[in-house]
Amino acid sequence: MMKSQITVWRLLSSALILGSVRASPIPSAEVSIVEGPQPQLTVKEQSAVQLPCAYQLPDVLRQSNSVTLRWRKDGKPLRQVELGQTSSTTSEPQLETMVREDARLTLRKENGSLHIVSVLASDAGQYQCELVVEGRPAISSNSGSLEVIEQLKFVPQPQPTKNLELGSVSKVHCKAQGTPPPQVKWMRESQLPLPENVTDHNGTLVFRGVSNEQRGQYTCMASNSQGKISATVSINVVVAPKFTVPPVGPGEISEGDIAVMHCQATGEPKPTIQWDKDLTYLNENNTDPARFHLLENGTLEIHNVQTEDEGRYGCTIGSSAGLKREEVLLVVKSNKSASNSIITRIIIVIICLAFLYFVLVLGLKLWYRYRRHMGKVQLEDATHAAVDGDGDGHEHAEHEPCLTEANSSKNLKSKLRESTILEQESQVADDIV
């Protein structure tokens, strides 16, 4: 019994000791950065550089914790790699999106060093590496300054040829960079001084009133303690192309006719003339050579015009001095539409004549009715006058010696005849309508 109690006591003691060992934290001294980047490092542009970051990390942390090795440049994440076997649970948001993509940079996991191949001037700055263990403060190395000696170069490289407009004010730029900052100046070919009205302002060549005498070769020189570089520019004096005869055409033309569109230009060097239809250049592949003819003076002729030839025709004049384009509209009237137009006009004329005939007949009818009405009125007046004359004939006989019964009867018969004629004319007018 005594022996069993002693055995249980020993087991409990061992368990307590083991638990205390597992629960005890690993001293932070076991996680450290042994070597960081140099405090000051100077390299030449386009060369390679390696920034060290030797670290100490126990295996127990690799297996049970998330450990991240990270490089920063000027305080911003540059590259990182996971050292532990457990995925990171760090609360830092969207860290991956802050890591800059650059194929020239390589972070080696085994020793933590950062390699930069083909160093650029933009790589200069403050570099620092750090170890981030989950649940613990980050351990950072000392900060190292990288200085880049920038190679002497033109930025950008001057173009070998430059065209200047005659009579204009033009500039030709030449800029250079390097460590230390270089001096830039212009010279003319064969060490000749710059021509009149041409000045050099800190690497910018200014031409005031460009003339043919200013043609030639101009050399830009840049120099510093690294040496000298130069670039030669050929200056050409040109006259921008201009239309002497802008594109003109018939505007509207009938199918089967010949369309002639003129286009002429001038400039130095002599500009070329190119025609297009609806922004598609005309060539042998998309036109009928038997119908489309481009004359030497720039005129475009289209023989036996078809309806599909309708559209906007543009004339482009161009040379090394520039390009210009103007266009003209060509409308094609088909023969079918022309015949339809003639028929339509004939129909309109017939309708107008019929309307005029109707108005004329209606007017005649109204006029005859009016005359018939007036004739009836006169006949009634004459009848009444004759009756009154019979009653008062003897009374007025001595006063009207010339008025006889025969005359009254004659007047009445005349009125009746006129009334009959008017009724017949009115009847004819009604029949016509």
C-alpha positions as CSV (number, residue, x, y, z in Angstrom):
1,M,0.0,0.0,0.0
2,M,2.8,2.4,0.9
3,K,4.6,1.7,-2.4
4,S,1.5,2.4,-4.5
5,Q,0.9,5.7,-2.8
6,I,4.5,6.7,-3.5
7,T,4.1,5.7,-7.2
8,V,1.0,7.8,-7.6
9,W,2.7,10.8,-5.9
10,R,5.6,10.5,-8.3
11,L,3.3,10.4,-11.3
12,L,1.4,13.5,-10.2
13,S,4.6,15.3,-9.6
14,S,5.9,14.4,-13.1
15,A,2.6,15.6,-14.6
16,L,2.7,18.9,-12.8
17,I,6.3,19.5,-13.8
18,L,5.5,18.6,-17.5
19,G,2.5,20.9,-17.5
20,S,4.5,23.8,-16.1
21,V,7.2,23.3,-18.7
22,R,4.6,23.3,-21.6
23,A,2.8,26.3,-20.2
24,S,5.9,28.3,-19.7
25,P,6.5,30.8,-22.6
26,I,9.5,30.5,-24.8
27,P,11.9,33.3,-24.1
28,S,11.8,36.1,-26.7
29,A,15.5,35.9,-27.0
30,E,15.1,32.7,-28.9
31,V,13.3,34.7,-31.7
32,S,15.7,37.3,-33.1
33,I,17.2,38.9,-36.2
34,V,20.9,38.2,-36.1
35,E,21.9,40.4,-39.0
36,G,20.1,43.2,-40.8
37,P,20.9,45.5,-43.8
38,Q,23.9,47.7,-43.7
39,P,23.3,51.2,-42.3
40,Q,24.6,52.8,-45.5
41,L,25.0,51.1,-48.9
42,T,25.8,52.7,-52.2
43,V,25.5,50.9,-55.6
44,K,25.5,51.9,-59.2
45,E,22.4,51.8,-61.3
46,Q,21.7,48.6,-63.3
47,S,23.9,46.6,-60.9
48,A,22.7,43.9,-58.4
49,V,22.5,44.2,-54.6
50,Q,21.7,41.8,-51.7
51,L,20.3,43.0,-48.4
52,P,20.8,40.5,-45.6
53,C,18.3,39.5,-42.9
54,A,19.7,36.5,-40.9
55,Y,17.1,35.4,-38.3
56,Q,16.9,32.8,-35.4
57,L,13.6,30.9,-35.1
58,P,13.0,27.7,-32.9
59,D,11.5,24.8,-34.7
60,V,8.7,24.6,-32.1
61,L,7.4,28.0,-33.4
62,R,7.6,26.9,-37.0
63,Q,5.3,24.0,-36.2
64,S,2.8,25.6,-33.9
65,N,2.7,29.3,-34.7
66,S,2.3,31.6,-37.8
67,V,5.6,33.3,-38.5
68,T,6.0,35.9,-41.3
69,L,9.3,37.4,-42.5
70,R,8.6,40.8,-44.1
71,W,10.7,43.5,-45.8
72,R,9.7,47.1,-45.8
73,K,10.9,50.1,-47.9
74,D,10.3,53.5,-46.5
75,G,7.9,52.0,-44.0
76,K,5.7,50.3,-46.7
77,P,5.5,46.5,-47.2
78,L,7.7,45.4,-50.0
79,R,8.0,41.5,-49.9
80,Q,7.0,38.8,-47.4
81,V,7.2,35.1,-46.9
82,E,5.5,32.6,-44.4
83,L,8.1,30.7,-42.3
84,G,5.7,28.7,-40.0
85,Q,3.5,25.7,-41.0
86,T,0.3,27.3,-39.6
87,S,-1.5,29.8,-41.8
88,S,-1.4,33.4,-40.7
89,T,-4.2,34.8,-38.5
90,T,-2.8,38.3,-38.3
91,S,-5.3,41.0,-38.0
92,E,-3.5,43.3,-40.4
93,P,-6.0,43.8,-43.3
94,Q,-5.2,43.0,-46.9
95,L,-1.5,42.8,-46.4
96,E,-1.0,41.0,-49.7
97,T,-2.5,43.9,-51.7
98,M,0.2,46.2,-50.3
99,V,3.1,44.1,-51.4
100,R,4.5,45.6,-54.6
101,E,4.9,43.4,-57.6
102,D,8.3,43.6,-59.2
103,A,10.1,40.7,-60.9
104,R,13.5,42.3,-60.1
105,L,12.9,41.6,-56.3
106,T,13.4,38.2,-54.8
107,L,13.0,37.2,-51.1
108,R,14.9,34.1,-50.1
109,K,13.1,32.1,-47.4
110,E,16.1,30.1,-46.1
111,N,18.2,33.2,-45.0
112,G,15.7,36.1,-45.3
113,S,17.9,38.1,-47.7
114,L,16.4,40.5,-50.3
115,H,17.9,40.4,-53.8
116,I,17.5,43.3,-56.3
117,V,18.7,42.8,-59.8
118,S,19.2,45.7,-62.2
119,V,18.9,48.4,-59.6
120,L,17.0,51.5,-60.6
121,A,17.2,55.0,-59.2
122,S,13.7,54.5,-57.7
123,D,15.0,51.7,-55.6
124,A,16.9,54.2,-53.3
125,G,15.4,54.5,-49.8
126,Q,15.3,53.0,-46.3
127,Y,15.1,49.2,-46.0
128,Q,14.2,47.1,-42.9
129,C,13.3,43.5,-42.3
130,E,11.0,42.1,-39.5
131,L,9.7,38.9,-38.0
132,V,6.1,38.7,-37.1
133,V,5.1,35.9,-34.8
134,E,1.4,35.4,-34.1
135,G,0.5,36.7,-30.7
136,R,3.8,38.5,-30.2
137,P,5.2,42.0,-31.0
138,A,7.1,42.2,-34.3
139,I,10.9,42.0,-34.1
140,S,12.5,44.5,-36.5
141,S,16.1,44.9,-37.7
142,N,18.1,48.0,-37.9
143,S,17.2,50.3,-40.9
144,G,19.6,50.4,-43.8
145,S,19.9,53.2,-46.4
146,L,20.3,52.3,-50.0
147,E,21.8,55.0,-52.2
148,V,21.8,54.5,-56.0
149,I,24.3,56.3,-58.2
150,E,22.1,57.1,-61.2
151,Q,23.7,56.4,-64.6
152,L,24.2,59.3,-66.9
153,K,21.5,59.1,-69.6
154,F,19.0,61.1,-71.6
155,V,15.4,61.1,-70.4
156,P,13.9,60.7,-72.9
157,Q,16.3,60.0,-75.7
158,P,16.1,62.8,-78.3
159,Q,14.5,61.8,-81.6
160,P,17.0,61.7,-84.5
161,T,14.8,63.9,-86.8
162,K,12.7,66.9,-86.0
163,N,10.5,68.8,-88.5
164,L,9.9,72.5,-87.8
165,E,7.2,74.6,-89.5
166,L,8.5,77.5,-91.6
167,G,8.1,80.8,-89.9
168,S,6.9,79.3,-86.6
169,V,8.4,79.4,-83.1
170,S,9.5,75.9,-82.2
171,K,11.4,74.1,-79.4
172,V,13.6,71.0,-79.3
173,H,14.0,69.5,-75.8
174,C,17.0,67.6,-74.4
175,K,17.0,66.4,-70.8
176,A,19.6,64.3,-69.0
177,Q,19.8,62.6,-65.6
178,G,22.6,61.2,-63.5
179,T,24.6,61.4,-60.3
180,P,25.7,64.1,-59.9
181,P,23.2,66.1,-62.0
182,P,24.7,66.7,-65.5
183,Q,25.3,69.9,-67.5
184,V,23.4,70.0,-70.8
185,K,24.1,72.2,-73.8
186,W,23.5,72.3,-77.6
187,M,26.1,72.7,-80.4
188,R,25.7,72.9,-84.1
189,E,27.5,70.5,-86.5
190,S,31.3,70.9,-86.7
191,Q,31.4,73.0,-83.5
192,L,29.7,75.9,-85.2
193,P,27.9,78.5,-83.1
194,L,24.1,78.4,-83.0
195,P,22.5,80.4,-85.9
196,E,20.7,83.7,-85.5
197,N,17.3,83.5,-83.7
198,V,18.3,80.1,-82.1
199,T,19.0,80.0,-78.4
200,D,19.8,77.3,-75.8
201,H,17.9,77.6,-72.5
202,N,19.0,74.8,-70.1
203,G,18.9,72.1,-72.7
204,T,15.9,73.4,-74.7
205,L,16.7,74.7,-78.2
206,V,14.4,77.6,-79.1
207,F,13.8,78.6,-82.7
208,R,12.2,82.0,-83.3
209,G,10.9,82.4,-86.8
210,V,12.1,79.2,-88.4
211,S,13.9,79.7,-91.7
212,N,15.6,77.4,-94.2
213,E,19.0,78.7,-93.0
214,Q,18.4,76.9,-89.7
215,R,18.4,73.4,-91.3
216,G,21.1,71.0,-90.3
217,Q,22.6,68.8,-87.6
218,Y,22.4,69.8,-83.9
219,T,24.1,67.9,-81.1
220,C,23.0,67.8,-77.4
221,M,25.9,67.2,-75.0
222,A,25.4,66.0,-71.3
223,S,28.3,65.7,-68.9
224,N,29.2,65.1,-65.2
225,S,31.8,63.2,-63.3
226,Q,30.8,60.0,-64.9
227,G,31.7,61.2,-68.4
228,K,29.9,62.6,-71.4
229,I,27.1,61.5,-73.7
230,S,25.7,63.1,-76.8
231,A,22.7,62.8,-79.2
232,T,22.4,64.3,-82.7
233,V,19.1,65.7,-84.1
234,S,18.6,66.5,-87.7
235,I,16.5,69.7,-88.1
236,N,14.2,69.9,-91.2
237,V,12.2,73.0,-92.2
238,V,8.9,72.0,-93.7
239,V,5.7,73.7,-94.9
240,A,2.5,72.0,-93.6
241,P,0.3,70.7,-96.4
242,K,-2.6,73.0,-97.3
243,F,-5.5,72.7,-99.7
244,T,-5.3,74.8,-102.8
245,V,-8.5,73.2,-104.0
246,P,-10.5,71.6,-101.2
247,P,-12.6,68.6,-102.0
248,V,-15.5,69.6,-104.3
249,G,-17.9,67.5,-106.2
250,P,-21.2,67.5,-108.1
251,G,-23.2,66.9,-104.9
252,E,-26.1,65.2,-106.6
253,I,-25.7,63.1,-109.7
254,S,-27.9,60.7,-111.7
255,E,-27.1,57.0,-112.0
256,G,-24.9,56.2,-115.0
257,D,-23.3,59.6,-115.2
258,I,-19.7,60.6,-114.5
259,A,-18.8,62.1,-111.0
260,V,-15.8,64.3,-110.9
261,M,-14.4,65.4,-107.5
262,H,-11.4,67.8,-107.3
263,C,-8.7,67.9,-104.6
264,Q,-5.4,69.8,-104.8
265,A,-2.8,70.7,-102.2
266,T,0.6,72.3,-101.7
267,G,3.4,72.0,-99.1
268,E,7.0,71.2,-98.5
269,P,7.8,68.3,-99.0
270,K,5.1,67.8,-101.7
271,P,2.1,66.2,-100.0
272,T,0.5,63.0,-101.3
273,I,-3.3,62.8,-102.0
274,Q,-5.4,59.9,-100.8
275,W,-9.1,59.4,-101.3
276,D,-11.4,57.5,-99.0
277,K,-15.1,56.6,-99.0
278,D,-16.8,56.6,-95.6
279,L,-13.4,56.5,-93.9
280,T,-12.2,53.5,-95.9
281,Y,-9.2,54.3,-98.3
282,L,-9.9,53.6,-101.9
283,N,-7.5,51.1,-103.6
284,E,-7.5,48.4,-106.3
285,N,-8.9,45.8,-103.9
286,N,-12.1,47.7,-103.0
287,T,-12.8,49.6,-106.2
288,D,-13.5,48.8,-109.9
289,P,-10.5,50.1,-111.8
290,A,-12.6,50.4,-114.9
291,R,-14.8,53.0,-113.2
292,F,-12.6,54.7,-110.5
293,H,-9.7,56.9,-111.8
294,L,-7.4,59.0,-109.7
295,L,-5.7,61.6,-111.8
296,E,-2.2,63.0,-111.2
297,N,-3.6,66.4,-110.1
298,G,-5.6,64.6,-107.3
299,T,-9.0,64.6,-109.1
300,L,-11.1,61.5,-108.6
301,E,-13.4,60.4,-111.4
302,I,-16.1,57.8,-111.1
303,H,-17.5,56.6,-114.4
304,N,-21.0,55.0,-114.8
305,V,-22.0,56.0,-111.3
306,Q,-24.0,53.4,-109.3
307,T,-26.3,53.8,-106.3
308,E,-23.8,52.0,-104.1
309,D,-21.3,54.8,-104.9
310,E,-23.3,57.2,-102.8
311,G,-21.5,58.3,-99.6
312,R,-19.0,60.7,-98.1
313,Y,-15.7,61.0,-100.0
314,G,-12.7,62.3,-98.0
315,C,-9.5,63.7,-99.4
316,T,-6.4,63.4,-97.2
317,I,-3.3,65.3,-97.9
318,G,-0.1,64.4,-96.0
319,S,3.6,64.5,-95.8
320,S,6.2,64.5,-93.0
321,A,4.9,67.9,-92.1
322,G,1.5,66.7,-91.2
323,L,-1.9,65.5,-92.3
324,K,-5.2,67.2,-93.3
325,R,-8.5,65.8,-94.4
326,E,-11.8,67.2,-95.8
327,E,-14.7,65.5,-97.3
328,V,-17.6,66.0,-99.8
329,L,-21.0,64.3,-100.0
330,L,-22.0,62.4,-103.2
331,V,-25.7,61.7,-103.6
332,V,-26.8,59.3,-106.5
333,K,-30.3,59.5,-108.0
334,S,-31.4,56.2,-109.4
335,N,-33.2,56.0,-112.7
336,K,-36.2,54.3,-111.0
337,S,-36.6,57.1,-108.6
338,A,-36.4,59.6,-111.5
339,S,-39.2,57.9,-113.4
340,N,-41.3,57.7,-110.2
341,S,-40.7,61.4,-109.8
342,I,-42.1,62.2,-113.3
343,I,-45.2,60.1,-112.7
344,T,-45.8,61.8,-109.4
345,R,-45.6,65.2,-111.1
346,I,-48.0,64.2,-113.8
347,I,-50.5,63.0,-111.2
348,I,-50.2,66.2,-109.3
349,V,-50.9,68.3,-112.5
350,I,-54.0,66.2,-113.3
351,I,-55.4,66.6,-109.8
352,C,-54.8,70.4,-110.0
353,L,-56.5,70.6,-113.4
354,A,-59.5,68.6,-112.2
355,F,-59.8,70.9,-109.2
356,L,-59.7,74.0,-111.4
357,Y,-62.4,72.4,-113.7
358,F,-64.6,71.7,-110.8
359,V,-64.2,75.3,-109.5
360,L,-65.0,76.7,-113.0
361,V,-68.2,74.6,-113.4
362,L,-69.4,75.4,-110.0
363,G,-68.9,79.1,-110.7
364,L,-70.8,78.8,-114.0
365,K,-73.7,77.1,-112.2
366,L,-73.9,79.8,-109.6
367,W,-73.8,82.5,-112.3
368,Y,-76.6,80.9,-114.3
369,R,-78.8,80.4,-111.2
370,Y,-78.2,84.0,-110.4
371,R,-79.3,85.2,-113.9
372,R,-82.4,82.9,-113.8
373,H,-83.4,84.3,-110.5
374,M,-83.0,87.9,-111.8
375,G,-85.0,87.0,-115.0
376,K,-87.9,85.7,-112.9
377,V,-87.9,88.8,-110.8
378,Q,-88.0,91.0,-113.9
379,L,-90.7,88.9,-115.5
380,E,-92.9,89.2,-112.4
381,D,-92.3,93.0,-112.4
382,A,-93.3,93.2,-116.0
383,T,-96.5,91.1,-115.5
384,H,-97.6,93.3,-112.7
385,A,-96.9,96.4,-114.7
386,A,-99.0,95.0,-117.6
387,V,-102.0,94.3,-115.4
388,D,-101.8,97.7,-113.8
389,G,-101.6,99.2,-117.3
390,D,-104.9,97.5,-118.4
391,G,-106.7,98.8,-115.4
392,D,-105.5,102.4,-115.7
393,G,-105.0,102.5,-119.4
394,H,-107.8,104.9,-120.1
395,E,-107.0,107.0,-117.1
396,H,-103.4,107.5,-118.3
397,A,-104.0,107.5,-122.0
398,E,-104.0,111.2,-122.3
399,H,-100.8,111.5,-120.3
400,E,-98.9,108.6,-122.1
401,P,-99.8,108.9,-125.7
402,C,-96.8,106.7,-126.9
403,L,-97.6,103.6,-124.7
404,T,-100.0,101.3,-126.6
405,E,-101.3,97.8,-125.9
406,A,-99.2,96.3,-128.6
407,N,-96.0,97.6,-127.0
408,S,-96.9,96.1,-123.6
409,S,-97.7,92.8,-125.1
410,K,-94.3,92.8,-127.0
411,N,-92.4,93.6,-123.8
412,L,-94.1,90.8,-121.9
413,K,-93.3,88.3,-124.6
414,S,-89.6,89.4,-124.6
415,K,-89.4,88.8,-120.9
416,L,-90.9,85.4,-121.2
417,R,-88.4,84.5,-123.9
418,E,-85.4,85.6,-121.8
419,S,-86.7,83.6,-118.8
420,T,-87.0,80.5,-120.9
421,I,-83.5,80.9,-122.2
422,L,-82.1,81.3,-118.7
423,E,-83.9,78.2,-117.5
424,Q,-82.4,76.2,-120.4
425,E,-78.9,77.5,-119.7
426,S,-79.3,76.7,-116.0
427,Q,-80.4,73.2,-116.9
428,V,-77.3,72.7,-119.1
429,A,-75.1,73.8,-116.3
430,D,-76.7,71.3,-113.9
431,D,-76.2,68.5,-116.4
432,I,-72.5,69.4,-116.8
433,V,-72.0,69.3,-113.0
